[in-house]
Amino acid sequence: MLSTPSISLVLWSLAPGPDPDGEQLRLLPLLDPGERARWDRFRDGRDRWSYAAAHALCRLSLSASPAAVGPRAAPEDWRFLEGPHGKPEVDTARSKAQARPFSISHTRGLSACARLDAPPAPGLAVGVDVEGRNRPLEAQGLADRFFHPLEARWLSSLPEEAVLGAFMGLWTLKEAVVKALGTGIQQGLETFHVATTPPRLVEADAPFGERGHWRLEQWNQGENHALALALRAPDPGIVRVVHRTFVGVDSLLAEGEPL
Ligand SMILES: CC(C)(COP(=O)(O)OP(=O)(O)OC[C@H]1O[C@@H](n2cnc3c(N)ncnc32)[C@H](O)[C@@H]1OP(=O)(O)O)[C@@H](O)C(=O)NCCC(=O)NCCS
């Protein structure tokens, strides 16, 4: 009997080490001139670090994917295209390599990249989102305005001290979903319903396809960050999720990844 081969989804997150400025100098040579120009436009050093880290992490992750998926490029040689709503994808011609679906996210103090160890295929996609957990937000007001009505109603039923954490859980899941979908928040966040315990897509319309093709995961990353992953695949249950957290570029290097 033929069995469907399992594929891996590799999620790497990176937090700054004790010398973030020195780390940036090591990461920058991996970026292309366009990325370096965008990096240079961030005013706050924490934003510069997380931008450089996310883009370098993505390049290192793509280069560390199995050769069996197809030819790989060196980290600095990957080239990217933007989809119609800004979703980045590998430019196979200019990279001289096989594309792999991926997603990146960056916020102060944490960057992440998720990649699938498979060539791009219809209905196969990944989205990742990281956010600071302790931001002063009008959580209920934002949910009432932007989220699905049942999500807003659920938040309003919680004790006050639980609302911000629950909101961040919903928000990161919803952002991960629209990043996997490729639309970003142009797909209104009110048009689909997610739940956090356990993470899942409860209800969604046409552009999302079959609900059973979605798998959502989420983690708290240290005390300060929430991280969410959305996978869309014909059989998401067979995908093996491998999640590694690195603190500082040295810890990434210690794993023997190229840099
Ligand atoms: C894509 C989107 C979801 C970005 O999310 P974000 O949380 O602001 O930023 P993240 O760091 O998580 O992700 C940014 C990365 O997503 C990727 N991205 C951009 N557009 C994308 C799209 N349409 N689909 C998938 N990925 C996309 C890019 O790699 C981008 O990195 P870059 O800007 O360094 O090149 C976007 O639609 C957006 O504008 N979000 C705004 C969030 C917001 O205001 N939410 C309010 C909720 S109450």
The ligand as an ORCA input file, in Angstrom:
! r2SCAN-3c Opt
* xyz 0 1
  C       1.470     40.766      6.189
  C       0.938     41.480      7.396
  C       0.004     40.541      8.116
  C       2.158     41.888      8.214
  O       2.087     41.598      9.514
  P       2.924     42.355     10.626
  O       2.541     41.715     11.904
  O       2.739     43.817     10.495
  O       4.467     42.090     10.272
  P       5.313     40.755     10.369
  O       6.674     41.113     10.828
  O       4.603     39.675     11.110
  O       5.391     40.280      8.851
  C       6.057     41.058      7.913
  C       6.479     40.132      6.794
  O       5.351     39.484      6.231
  C       5.653     39.225      4.856
  N       4.494     39.640      4.086
  C       4.184     40.859      3.597
  N       3.005     40.796      2.937
  C       2.581     39.520      3.030
  C       1.433     38.829      2.548
  N       0.489     39.446      1.834
  N       1.318     37.513      2.825
  C       2.263     36.868      3.528
  N       3.373     37.466      4.014
  C       3.517     38.786      3.766
  C       6.939     39.951      4.508
  O       7.964     38.976      4.527
  C       7.101     40.900      5.657
  O       8.446     41.116      5.995
  P       9.198     42.457      5.531
  O       8.229     43.585      5.687
  O      10.383     42.553      6.438
  O       9.585     42.205      4.119
  C       0.155     42.695      6.918
  O      -0.991     42.355      6.264
  C      -0.145     43.834      7.815
  O      -0.132     44.882      7.329
  N      -0.429     43.733      9.102
  C      -0.762     44.877      9.946
  C      -1.106     44.378     11.308
  C      -2.199     45.180     11.986
  O      -2.259     46.357     11.939
  N      -3.127     44.468     12.638
  C      -4.197     45.058     13.387
  C      -4.978     43.935     14.050
  S      -6.073     44.531     15.285
*
